[in-house]
Amino acid sequence: MKVHIASPLHSYTAQRSEVEATGATLAELLTDLDRRHPGIRFRIVDEQDRVRPHMKIFVNRIAVRGLDTSLAAADEVHILQALSGG
């Protein structure tokens, strides 16, 4: 399925903003994404297997948080990163 990657994570995807990955759940998708682009999963998911607070994931334009979220092959996933600073 099509996965849109936030620009702060482009260093993991050879500067690509859109990549392909597969999985029946969000957890499986992130595992496949990490297989294809090593290191990216740890930037999205923490040591307790939770989506990091500054990361936002949308499936078909609906915000999701749970890694157990079911996915279909035709789904479109957007991984965004909140910006902060002062």
mmCIF file as gemmi writes it, N, C-alpha and C atoms, coordinates in Angstrom:
data_model
loop_
_atom_site.group_PDB
_atom_site.id
_atom_site.type_symbol
_atom_site.label_atom_id
_atom_site.label_alt_id
_atom_site.label_comp_id
_atom_site.label_asym_id
_atom_site.label_entity_id
_atom_site.label_seq_id
_atom_site.pdbx_PDB_ins_code
_atom_site.Cartn_x
_atom_site.Cartn_y
_atom_site.Cartn_z
_atom_site.occupancy
_atom_site.B_iso_or_equiv
_atom_site.pdbx_formal_charge
_atom_site.auth_seq_id
_atom_site.auth_asym_id
_atom_site.pdbx_PDB_model_num
ATOM 1 N N . MET Axp A 1 ? 0.827 -1.179 0 1 0 ? 1 A 1
ATOM 2 C CA . MET Axp A 1 ? 0 0 0 1 0 ? 1 A 1
ATOM 3 C C . MET Axp A 1 ? 0.865 1.231 0 1 0 ? 1 A 1
ATOM 4 N N . LYS Axp A 2 ? 0.269 2.341 -0.325 1 0 ? 2 A 1
ATOM 5 C CA . LYS Axp A 2 ? 0.981 3.607 -0.43 1 0 ? 2 A 1
ATOM 6 C C . LYS Axp A 2 ? 1.138 4.205 0.972 1 0 ? 2 A 1
ATOM 7 N N . VAL Axp A 3 ? 2.386 4.589 1.308 1 0 ? 3 A 1
ATOM 8 C CA . VAL Axp A 3 ? 2.675 5.217 2.597 1 0 ? 3 A 1
ATOM 9 C C . VAL Axp A 3 ? 3.356 6.554 2.315 1 0 ? 3 A 1
ATOM 10 N N . HIS Axp A 4 ? 2.757 7.614 2.816 1 0 ? 4 A 1
ATOM 11 C CA . HIS Axp A 4 ? 3.32 8.957 2.681 1 0 ? 4 A 1
ATOM 12 C C . HIS Axp A 4 ? 4.148 9.248 3.922 1 0 ? 4 A 1
ATOM 13 N N . ILE Axp A 5 ? 5.369 9.693 3.721 1 0 ? 5 A 1
ATOM 14 C CA . ILE Axp A 5 ? 6.327 9.885 4.808 1 0 ? 5 A 1
ATOM 15 C C . ILE Axp A 5 ? 6.589 11.375 5.028 1 0 ? 5 A 1
ATOM 16 N N . ALA Axp A 6 ? 6.559 11.788 6.295 1 0 ? 6 A 1
ATOM 17 C CA . ALA Axp A 6 ? 6.845 13.186 6.642 1 0 ? 6 A 1
ATOM 18 C C . ALA Axp A 6 ? 8.288 13.523 6.283 1 0 ? 6 A 1
ATOM 19 N N . SER Axp A 7 ? 8.522 14.755 5.885 1 0 ? 7 A 1
ATOM 20 C CA . SER Axp A 7 ? 9.856 15.157 5.433 1 0 ? 7 A 1
ATOM 21 C C . SER Axp A 7 ? 10.962 14.947 6.471 1 0 ? 7 A 1
ATOM 22 N N . PRO Axp A 8 ? 10.736 15.07 7.8 1 0 ? 8 A 1
ATOM 23 C CA . PRO Axp A 8 ? 11.829 14.796 8.74 1 0 ? 8 A 1
ATOM 24 C C . PRO Axp A 8 ? 12.311 13.338 8.713 1 0 ? 8 A 1
ATOM 25 N N . LEU Axp A 9 ? 11.527 12.448 8.103 1 0 ? 9 A 1
ATOM 26 C CA . LEU Axp A 9 ? 11.909 11.033 8.03 1 0 ? 9 A 1
ATOM 27 C C . LEU Axp A 9 ? 12.457 10.632 6.658 1 0 ? 9 A 1
ATOM 28 N N . HIS Axp A 10 ? 12.579 11.572 5.754 1 0 ? 10 A 1
ATOM 29 C CA . HIS Axp A 10 ? 13.043 11.26 4.392 1 0 ? 10 A 1
ATOM 30 C C . HIS Axp A 10 ? 14.462 10.696 4.357 1 0 ? 10 A 1
ATOM 31 N N . SER Axp A 11 ? 15.258 10.96 5.374 1 0 ? 11 A 1
ATOM 32 C CA . SER Axp A 11 ? 16.618 10.408 5.378 1 0 ? 11 A 1
ATOM 33 C C . SER Axp A 11 ? 16.597 8.882 5.452 1 0 ? 11 A 1
ATOM 34 N N . TYR Axp A 12 ? 15.506 8.31 5.933 1 0 ? 12 A 1
ATOM 35 C CA . TYR Axp A 12 ? 15.379 6.846 6 1 0 ? 12 A 1
ATOM 36 C C . TYR Axp A 12 ? 14.875 6.256 4.692 1 0 ? 12 A 1
ATOM 37 N N . THR Axp A 13 ? 14.244 7.068 3.867 1 0 ? 13 A 1
ATOM 38 C CA . THR Axp A 13 ? 13.615 6.566 2.64 1 0 ? 13 A 1
ATOM 39 C C . THR Axp A 13 ? 14.311 7.065 1.373 1 0 ? 13 A 1
ATOM 40 N N . ALA Axp A 14 ? 15.582 7.379 1.476 1 0 ? 14 A 1
ATOM 41 C CA . ALA Axp A 14 ? 16.345 7.896 0.337 1 0 ? 14 A 1
ATOM 42 C C . ALA Axp A 14 ? 15.677 9.143 -0.244 1 0 ? 14 A 1
ATOM 43 N N . GLN Axp A 15 ? 15.189 9.995 0.652 1 0 ? 15 A 1
ATOM 44 C CA . GLN Axp A 15 ? 14.56 11.27 0.308 1 0 ? 15 A 1
ATOM 45 C C . GLN Axp A 15 ? 13.226 11.131 -0.415 1 0 ? 15 A 1
ATOM 46 N N . ARG Axp A 16 ? 12.61 9.973 -0.321 1 0 ? 16 A 1
ATOM 47 C CA . ARG Axp A 16 ? 11.311 9.77 -0.972 1 0 ? 16 A 1
ATOM 48 C C . ARG Axp A 16 ? 10.182 10.112 -0.011 1 0 ? 16 A 1
ATOM 49 N N . SER Axp A 17 ? 9.17 10.795 -0.496 1 0 ? 17 A 1
ATOM 50 C CA . SER Axp A 17 ? 8.027 11.158 0.332 1 0 ? 17 A 1
ATOM 51 C C . SER Axp A 17 ? 6.915 10.118 0.271 1 0 ? 17 A 1
ATOM 52 N N . GLU Axp A 18 ? 7.015 9.207 -0.678 1 0 ? 18 A 1
ATOM 53 C CA . GLU Axp A 18 ? 6.017 8.152 -0.825 1 0 ? 18 A 1
ATOM 54 C C . GLU Axp A 18 ? 6.734 6.827 -1.064 1 0 ? 18 A 1
ATOM 55 N N . VAL Axp A 19 ? 6.366 5.817 -0.276 1 0 ? 19 A 1
ATOM 56 C CA . VAL Axp A 19 ? 6.969 4.498 -0.4 1 0 ? 19 A 1
ATOM 57 C C . VAL Axp A 19 ? 5.857 3.444 -0.349 1 0 ? 19 A 1
ATOM 58 N N . GLU Axp A 20 ? 6.232 2.213 -0.612 1 0 ? 20 A 1
ATOM 59 C CA . GLU Axp A 20 ? 5.301 1.092 -0.538 1 0 ? 20 A 1
ATOM 60 C C . GLU Axp A 20 ? 5.643 0.23 0.668 1 0 ? 20 A 1
ATOM 61 N N . ALA Axp A 21 ? 4.616 -0.35 1.284 1 0 ? 21 A 1
ATOM 62 C CA . ALA Axp A 21 ? 4.796 -1.306 2.377 1 0 ? 21 A 1
ATOM 63 C C . ALA Axp A 21 ? 3.533 -2.155 2.456 1 0 ? 21 A 1
ATOM 64 N N . THR Axp A 22 ? 3.633 -3.296 3.134 1 0 ? 22 A 1
ATOM 65 C CA . THR Axp A 22 ? 2.483 -4.186 3.264 1 0 ? 22 A 1
ATOM 66 C C . THR Axp A 22 ? 2.273 -4.54 4.73 1 0 ? 22 A 1
ATOM 67 N N . GLY Axp A 23 ? 1.047 -4.963 5.035 1 0 ? 23 A 1
ATOM 68 C CA . GLY Axp A 23 ? 0.726 -5.414 6.378 1 0 ? 23 A 1
ATOM 69 C C . GLY Axp A 23 ? -0.776 -5.42 6.591 1 0 ? 23 A 1
ATOM 70 N N . ALA Axp A 24 ? -1.253 -6.378 7.382 1 0 ? 24 A 1
ATOM 71 C CA . ALA Axp A 24 ? -2.678 -6.469 7.693 1 0 ? 24 A 1
ATOM 72 C C . ALA Axp A 24 ? -3.054 -5.555 8.849 1 0 ? 24 A 1
ATOM 73 N N . THR Axp A 25 ? -2.036 -5.118 9.616 1 0 ? 25 A 1
ATOM 74 C CA . THR Axp A 25 ? -2.244 -4.18 10.708 1 0 ? 25 A 1
ATOM 75 C C . THR Axp A 25 ? -1.193 -3.078 10.612 1 0 ? 25 A 1
ATOM 76 N N . LEU Axp A 26 ? -1.405 -2.033 11.377 1 0 ? 26 A 1
ATOM 77 C CA . LEU Axp A 26 ? -0.422 -0.952 11.387 1 0 ? 26 A 1
ATOM 78 C C . LEU Axp A 26 ? 0.919 -1.465 11.898 1 0 ? 26 A 1
ATOM 79 N N . ALA Axp A 27 ? 0.911 -2.349 12.884 1 0 ? 27 A 1
ATOM 80 C CA . ALA Axp A 27 ? 2.16 -2.921 13.404 1 0 ? 27 A 1
ATOM 81 C C . ALA Axp A 27 ? 2.914 -3.669 12.308 1 0 ? 27 A 1
ATOM 82 N N . GLU Axp A 28 ? 2.216 -4.476 11.529 1 0 ? 28 A 1
ATOM 83 C CA . GLU Axp A 28 ? 2.85 -5.225 10.439 1 0 ? 28 A 1
ATOM 84 C C . GLU Axp A 28 ? 3.372 -4.278 9.37 1 0 ? 28 A 1
ATOM 85 N N . LEU Axp A 29 ? 2.615 -3.235 9.08 1 0 ? 29 A 1
ATOM 86 C CA . LEU Axp A 29 ? 3.051 -2.25 8.082 1 0 ? 29 A 1
ATOM 87 C C . LEU Axp A 29 ? 4.345 -1.585 8.533 1 0 ? 29 A 1
ATOM 88 N N . LEU Axp A 30 ? 4.424 -1.177 9.804 1 0 ? 30 A 1
ATOM 89 C CA . LEU Axp A 30 ? 5.632 -0.522 10.302 1 0 ? 30 A 1
ATOM 90 C C . LEU Axp A 30 ? 6.819 -1.475 10.327 1 0 ? 30 A 1
ATOM 91 N N . THR Axp A 31 ? 6.575 -2.749 10.603 1 0 ? 31 A 1
ATOM 92 C CA . THR Axp A 31 ? 7.648 -3.745 10.558 1 0 ? 31 A 1
ATOM 93 C C . THR Axp A 31 ? 8.166 -3.898 9.135 1 0 ? 31 A 1
ATOM 94 N N . ASP Axp A 32 ? 7.246 -3.967 8.164 1 0 ? 32 A 1
ATOM 95 C CA . ASP Axp A 32 ? 7.667 -4.069 6.761 1 0 ? 32 A 1
ATOM 96 C C . ASP Axp A 32 ? 8.37 -2.79 6.309 1 0 ? 32 A 1
ATOM 97 N N . LEU Axp A 33 ? 7.873 -1.662 6.746 1 0 ? 33 A 1
ATOM 98 C CA . LEU Axp A 33 ? 8.506 -0.377 6.411 1 0 ? 33 A 1
ATOM 99 C C . LEU Axp A 33 ? 9.938 -0.35 6.952 1 0 ? 33 A 1
ATOM 100 N N . ASP Axp A 34 ? 10.134 -0.86 8.161 1 0 ? 34 A 1
ATOM 101 C CA . ASP Axp A 34 ? 11.468 -0.887 8.754 1 0 ? 34 A 1
ATOM 102 C C . ASP Axp A 34 ? 12.387 -1.882 8.039 1 0 ? 34 A 1
ATOM 103 N N . ARG Axp A 35 ? 11.819 -2.956 7.538 1 0 ? 35 A 1
ATOM 104 C CA . ARG Axp A 35 ? 12.614 -3.923 6.761 1 0 ? 35 A 1
ATOM 105 C C . ARG Axp A 35 ? 13.13 -3.271 5.486 1 0 ? 35 A 1
ATOM 106 N N . ARG Axp A 36 ? 12.278 -2.471 4.869 1 0 ? 36 A 1
ATOM 107 C CA . ARG Axp A 36 ? 12.64 -1.799 3.616 1 0 ? 36 A 1
ATOM 108 C C . ARG Axp A 36 ? 13.495 -0.552 3.846 1 0 ? 36 A 1
ATOM 109 N N . HIS Axp A 37 ? 13.283 0.095 5.007 1 0 ? 37 A 1
ATOM 110 C CA . HIS Axp A 37 ? 13.963 1.355 5.334 1 0 ? 37 A 1
ATOM 111 C C . HIS Axp A 37 ? 14.424 1.284 6.792 1 0 ? 37 A 1
ATOM 112 N N . PRO Axp A 38 ? 15.531 0.586 7.033 1 0 ? 38 A 1
ATOM 113 C CA . PRO Axp A 38 ? 15.99 0.322 8.401 1 0 ? 38 A 1
ATOM 114 C C . PRO Axp A 38 ? 16.092 1.573 9.27 1 0 ? 38 A 1
ATOM 115 N N . GLY Axp A 39 ? 15.558 1.437 10.491 1 0 ? 39 A 1
ATOM 116 C CA . GLY Axp A 39 ? 15.634 2.497 11.477 1 0 ? 39 A 1
ATOM 117 C C . GLY Axp A 39 ? 14.405 3.385 11.55 1 0 ? 39 A 1
ATOM 118 N N . ILE Axp A 40 ? 13.545 3.345 10.55 1 0 ? 40 A 1
ATOM 119 C CA . ILE Axp A 40 ? 12.408 4.276 10.524 1 0 ? 40 A 1
ATOM 120 C C . ILE Axp A 40 ? 11.379 3.945 11.602 1 0 ? 40 A 1
ATOM 121 N N . ARG Axp A 41 ? 11.176 2.66 11.902 1 0 ? 41 A 1
ATOM 122 C CA . ARG Axp A 41 ? 10.153 2.285 12.886 1 0 ? 41 A 1
ATOM 123 C C . ARG Axp A 41 ? 10.449 2.892 14.251 1 0 ? 41 A 1
ATOM 124 N N . PHE Axp A 42 ? 11.698 2.882 14.67 1 0 ? 42 A 1
ATOM 125 C CA . PHE Axp A 42 ? 12.056 3.409 15.984 1 0 ? 42 A 1
ATOM 126 C C . PHE Axp A 42 ? 11.79 4.905 16.083 1 0 ? 42 A 1
ATOM 127 N N . ARG Axp A 43 ? 11.775 5.603 14.986 1 0 ? 43 A 1
ATOM 128 C CA . ARG Axp A 43 ? 11.451 7.037 14.99 1 0 ? 43 A 1
ATOM 129 C C . ARG Axp A 43 ? 9.945 7.262 15.142 1 0 ? 43 A 1
ATOM 130 N N . ILE Axp A 44 ? 9.148 6.22 14.86 1 0 ? 44 A 1
ATOM 131 C CA . ILE Axp A 44 ? 7.691 6.319 14.901 1 0 ? 44 A 1
ATOM 132 C C . ILE Axp A 44 ? 7.12 5.684 16.167 1 0 ? 44 A 1
ATOM 133 N N . VAL Axp A 45 ? 7.716 4.569 16.589 1 0 ? 45 A 1
ATOM 134 C CA . VAL Axp A 45 ? 7.214 3.783 17.721 1 0 ? 45 A 1
ATOM 135 C C . VAL Axp A 45 ? 8.279 3.731 18.806 1 0 ? 45 A 1
ATOM 136 N N . ASP Axp A 46 ? 7.842 3.86 20.067 1 0 ? 46 A 1
ATOM 137 C CA . ASP Axp A 46 ? 8.806 3.854 21.166 1 0 ? 46 A 1
ATOM 138 C C . ASP Axp A 46 ? 9.1 2.433 21.672 1 0 ? 46 A 1
ATOM 139 N N . GLU Axp A 47 ? 9.872 2.334 22.744 1 0 ? 47 A 1
ATOM 140 C CA . GLU Axp A 47 ? 10.294 1.046 23.3 1 0 ? 47 A 1
ATOM 141 C C . GLU Axp A 47 ? 9.135 0.244 23.878 1 0 ? 47 A 1
ATOM 142 N N . GLN Axp A 48 ? 8.027 0.892 24.196 1 0 ? 48 A 1
ATOM 143 C CA . GLN Axp A 48 ? 6.84 0.212 24.723 1 0 ? 48 A 1
ATOM 144 C C . GLN Axp A 48 ? 5.835 -0.125 23.62 1 0 ? 48 A 1
ATOM 145 N N . ASP Axp A 49 ? 6.262 -0.057 22.381 1 0 ? 49 A 1
ATOM 146 C CA . ASP Axp A 49 ? 5.408 -0.333 21.222 1 0 ? 49 A 1
ATOM 147 C C . ASP Axp A 49 ? 4.192 0.581 21.157 1 0 ? 49 A 1
ATOM 148 N N . ARG Axp A 50 ? 4.406 1.849 21.436 1 0 ? 50 A 1
ATOM 149 C CA . ARG Axp A 50 ? 3.36 2.863 21.303 1 0 ? 50 A 1
ATOM 150 C C . ARG Axp A 50 ? 3.835 3.906 20.305 1 0 ? 50 A 1
ATOM 151 N N . VAL Axp A 51 ? 2.885 4.439 19.554 1 0 ? 51 A 1
ATOM 152 C CA . VAL Axp A 51 ? 3.222 5.515 18.622 1 0 ? 51 A 1
ATOM 153 C C . VAL Axp A 51 ? 3.707 6.7 19.451 1 0 ? 51 A 1
ATOM 154 N N . ARG Axp A 52 ? 4.858 7.218 19.078 1 0 ? 52 A 1
ATOM 155 C CA . ARG Axp A 52 ? 5.435 8.356 19.811 1 0 ? 52 A 1
ATOM 156 C C . ARG Axp A 52 ? 4.461 9.537 19.799 1 0 ? 52 A 1
ATOM 157 N N . PRO Axp A 53 ? 4.413 10.308 20.896 1 0 ? 53 A 1
ATOM 158 C CA . PRO Axp A 53 ? 3.433 11.402 21.007 1 0 ? 53 A 1
ATOM 159 C C . PRO Axp A 53 ? 3.513 12.439 19.888 1 0 ? 53 A 1
ATOM 160 N N . HIS Axp A 54 ? 4.689 12.679 19.354 1 0 ? 54 A 1
ATOM 161 C CA . HIS Axp A 54 ? 4.831 13.697 18.306 1 0 ? 54 A 1
ATOM 162 C C . HIS Axp A 54 ? 4.573 13.154 16.901 1 0 ? 54 A 1
ATOM 163 N N . MET Axp A 55 ? 4.272 11.862 16.802 1 0 ? 55 A 1
ATOM 164 C CA . MET Axp A 55 ? 3.976 11.26 15.504 1 0 ? 55 A 1
ATOM 165 C C . MET Axp A 55 ? 2.462 11.136 15.339 1 0 ? 55 A 1
ATOM 166 N N . LYS Axp A 56 ? 1.981 11.41 14.162 1 0 ? 56 A 1
ATOM 167 C CA . LYS Axp A 56 ? 0.563 11.275 13.844 1 0 ? 56 A 1
ATOM 168 C C . LYS Axp A 56 ? 0.443 10.369 12.628 1 0 ? 56 A 1
ATOM 169 N N . ILE Axp A 57 ? -0.443 9.384 12.726 1 0 ? 57 A 1
ATOM 170 C CA . ILE Axp A 57 ? -0.647 8.439 11.629 1 0 ? 57 A 1
ATOM 171 C C . ILE Axp A 57 ? -2.107 8.504 11.204 1 0 ? 57 A 1
ATOM 172 N N . PHE Axp A 58 ? -2.303 8.618 9.906 1 0 ? 58 A 1
ATOM 173 C CA . PHE Axp A 58 ? -3.646 8.678 9.34 1 0 ? 58 A 1
ATOM 174 C C . PHE Axp A 58 ? -3.797 7.527 8.352 1 0 ? 58 A 1
ATOM 175 N N . VAL Axp A 59 ? -4.916 6.837 8.442 1 0 ? 59 A 1
ATOM 176 C CA . VAL Axp A 59 ? -5.268 5.792 7.476 1 0 ? 59 A 1
ATOM 177 C C . VAL Axp A 59 ? -6.519 6.282 6.767 1 0 ? 59 A 1
ATOM 178 N N . ASN Axp A 60 ? -6.395 6.494 5.474 1 0 ? 60 A 1
ATOM 179 C CA . ASN Axp A 60 ? -7.509 7.04 4.676 1 0 ? 60 A 1
ATOM 180 C C . ASN Axp A 60 ? -8.055 8.321 5.305 1 0 ? 60 A 1
ATOM 181 N N . ARG Axp A 61 ? -7.14 9.177 5.738 1 0 ? 61 A 1
ATOM 182 C CA . ARG Axp A 61 ? -7.448 10.497 6.307 1 0 ? 61 A 1
ATOM 183 C C . ARG Axp A 61 ? -8.089 10.454 7.691 1 0 ? 61 A 1
ATOM 184 N N . ILE Axp A 62 ? -8.065 9.301 8.341 1 0 ? 62 A 1
ATOM 185 C CA . ILE Axp A 62 ? -8.599 9.172 9.701 1 0 ? 62 A 1
ATOM 186 C C . ILE Axp A 62 ? -7.431 8.92 10.639 1 0 ? 62 A 1
ATOM 187 N N . ALA Axp A 63 ? -7.318 9.723 11.692 1 0 ? 63 A 1
ATOM 188 C CA . ALA Axp A 63 ? -6.219 9.582 12.645 1 0 ? 63 A 1
ATOM 189 C C . ALA Axp A 63 ? -6.366 8.268 13.42 1 0 ? 63 A 1
ATOM 190 N N . VAL Axp A 64 ? -5.246 7.547 13.551 1 0 ? 64 A 1
ATOM 191 C CA . VAL Axp A 64 ? -5.225 6.3 14.323 1 0 ? 64 A 1
ATOM 192 C C . VAL Axp A 64 ? -4.041 6.335 15.281 1 0 ? 64 A 1
ATOM 193 N N . ARG Axp A 65 ? -4.137 5.605 16.394 1 0 ? 65 A 1
ATOM 194 C CA . ARG Axp A 65 ? -3.041 5.525 17.364 1 0 ? 65 A 1
ATOM 195 C C . ARG Axp A 65 ? -2.634 4.078 17.613 1 0 ? 65 A 1
ATOM 196 N N . GLY Axp A 66 ? -3.579 3.158 17.52 1 0 ? 66 A 1
ATOM 197 C CA . GLY Axp A 66 ? -3.301 1.771 17.875 1 0 ? 66 A 1
ATOM 198 C C . GLY Axp A 66 ? -2.563 1.01 16.792 1 0 ? 66 A 1
ATOM 199 N N . LEU Axp A 67 ? -1.536 0.277 17.208 1 0 ? 67 A 1
ATOM 200 C CA . LEU Axp A 67 ? -0.787 -0.538 16.249 1 0 ? 67 A 1
ATOM 201 C C . LEU Axp A 67 ? -1.601 -1.728 15.759 1 0 ? 67 A 1
ATOM 202 N N . ASP Axp A 68 ? -2.711 -2.024 16.446 1 0 ? 68 A 1
ATOM 203 C CA . ASP Axp A 68 ? -3.57 -3.129 16.033 1 0 ? 68 A 1
ATOM 204 C C . ASP Axp A 68 ? -4.616 -2.706 14.997 1 0 ? 68 A 1
ATOM 205 N N . THR Axp A 69 ? -4.546 -1.468 14.533 1 0 ? 69 A 1
ATOM 206 C CA . THR Axp A 69 ? -5.465 -0.972 13.507 1 0 ? 69 A 1
ATOM 207 C C . THR Axp A 69 ? -5.352 -1.836 12.253 1 0 ? 69 A 1
ATOM 208 N N . SER Axp A 70 ? -6.497 -2.338 11.78 1 0 ? 70 A 1
ATOM 209 C CA . SER Axp A 70 ? -6.517 -3.181 10.577 1 0 ? 70 A 1
ATOM 210 C C . SER Axp A 70 ? -6.322 -2.334 9.332 1 0 ? 70 A 1
ATOM 211 N N . LEU Axp A 71 ? -5.622 -2.919 8.371 1 0 ? 71 A 1
ATOM 212 C CA . LEU Axp A 71 ? -5.36 -2.248 7.1 1 0 ? 71 A 1
ATOM 213 C C . LEU Axp A 71 ? -5.776 -3.143 5.943 1 0 ? 71 A 1
ATOM 214 N N . ALA Axp A 72 ? -6.125 -2.515 4.827 1 0 ? 72 A 1
ATOM 215 C CA . ALA Axp A 72 ? -6.422 -3.222 3.582 1 0 ? 72 A 1
ATOM 216 C C . ALA Axp A 72 ? -5.423 -2.763 2.53 1 0 ? 72 A 1
ATOM 217 N N . ALA Axp A 73 ? -5.224 -3.578 1.529 1 0 ? 73 A 1
ATOM 218 C CA . ALA Axp A 73 ? -4.22 -3.29 0.498 1 0 ? 73 A 1
ATOM 219 C C . ALA Axp A 73 ? -4.459 -1.948 -0.196 1 0 ? 73 A 1
ATOM 220 N N . ALA Axp A 74 ? -5.706 -1.518 -0.292 1 0 ? 74 A 1
ATOM 221 C CA . ALA Axp A 74 ? -6.027 -0.268 -0.987 1 0 ? 74 A 1
ATOM 222 C C . ALA Axp A 74 ? -5.937 0.958 -0.083 1 0 ? 74 A 1
ATOM 223 N N . ASP Axp A 75 ? -5.631 0.771 1.201 1 0 ? 75 A 1
ATOM 224 C CA . ASP Axp A 75 ? -5.549 1.903 2.135 1 0 ? 75 A 1
ATOM 225 C C . ASP Axp A 75 ? -4.364 2.806 1.801 1 0 ? 75 A 1
ATOM 226 N N . GLU Axp A 76 ? -4.489 4.044 2.217 1 0 ? 76 A 1
ATOM 227 C CA . GLU Axp A 76 ? -3.414 5.01 2.077 1 0 ? 76 A 1
ATOM 228 C C . GLU Axp A 76 ? -3.044 5.497 3.471 1 0 ? 76 A 1
ATOM 229 N N . VAL Axp A 77 ? -1.762 5.413 3.795 1 0 ? 77 A 1
ATOM 230 C CA . VAL Axp A 77 ? -1.287 5.759 5.133 1 0 ? 77 A 1
ATOM 231 C C . VAL Axp A 77 ? -0.402 7.001 5.041 1 0 ? 77 A 1
ATOM 232 N N . HIS Axp A 78 ? -0.638 7.934 5.952 1 0 ? 78 A 1
ATOM 233 C CA . HIS Axp A 78 ? 0.185 9.142 6.052 1 0 ? 78 A 1
ATOM 234 C C . HIS Axp A 78 ? 0.843 9.133 7.422 1 0 ? 78 A 1
ATOM 235 N N . ILE Axp A 79 ? 2.149 9.258 7.456 1 0 ? 79 A 1
ATOM 236 C CA . ILE Axp A 79 ? 2.898 9.352 8.702 1 0 ? 79 A 1
ATOM 237 C C . ILE Axp A 79 ? 3.441 10.768 8.793 1 0 ? 79 A 1
ATOM 238 N N . LEU Axp A 80 ? 2.962 11.497 9.794 1 0 ? 80 A 1
ATOM 239 C CA . LEU Axp A 80 ? 3.328 12.9 9.965 1 0 ? 80 A 1
ATOM 240 C C . LEU Axp A 80 ? 4.065 13.085 11.29 1 0 ? 80 A 1
ATOM 241 N N . GLN Axp A 81 ? 4.871 14.104 11.352 1 0 ? 81 A 1
ATOM 242 C CA . GLN Axp A 81 ? 5.616 14.413 12.573 1 0 ? 81 A 1
ATOM 243 C C . GLN Axp A 81 ? 5.318 15.848 12.963 1 0 ? 81 A 1
ATOM 244 N N . ALA Axp A 82 ? 4.858 16.032 14.197 1 0 ? 82 A 1
ATOM 245 C CA . ALA Axp A 82 ? 4.598 17.383 14.684 1 0 ? 82 A 1
ATOM 246 C C . ALA Axp A 82 ? 5.921 18.108 14.867 1 0 ? 82 A 1
ATOM 247 N N . LEU Axp A 83 ? 5.924 19.377 14.568 1 0 ? 83 A 1
ATOM 248 C CA . LEU Axp A 83 ? 7.112 20.203 14.753 1 0 ? 83 A 1
ATOM 249 C C . LEU Axp A 83 ? 6.962 21.001 16.03 1 0 ? 83 A 1
ATOM 250 N N . SER Axp A 84 ? 8.063 21.197 16.723 1 0 ? 84 A 1
ATOM 251 C CA . SER Axp A 84 ? 8.021 22.005 17.945 1 0 ? 84 A 1
ATOM 252 C C . SER Axp A 84 ? 9.276 22.856 18.006 1 0 ? 84 A 1
ATOM 253 N N . GLY Axp A 85 ? 9.267 23.749 18.902 1 0 ? 85 A 1
ATOM 254 C CA . GLY Axp A 85 ? 10.425 24.616 19.049 1 0 ? 85 A 1
ATOM 255 C C . GLY Axp A 85 ? 10.008 25.939 19.644 1 0 ? 85 A 1
ATOM 256 N N . GLY Axp A 86 ? 10.949 26.808 19.738 1 0 ? 86 A 1
ATOM 257 C CA . GLY Axp A 86 ? 10.583 28.073 20.35 1 0 ? 86 A 1
ATOM 258 C C . GLY Axp A 86 ? 11.406 29.209 19.806 1 0 ? 86 A 1
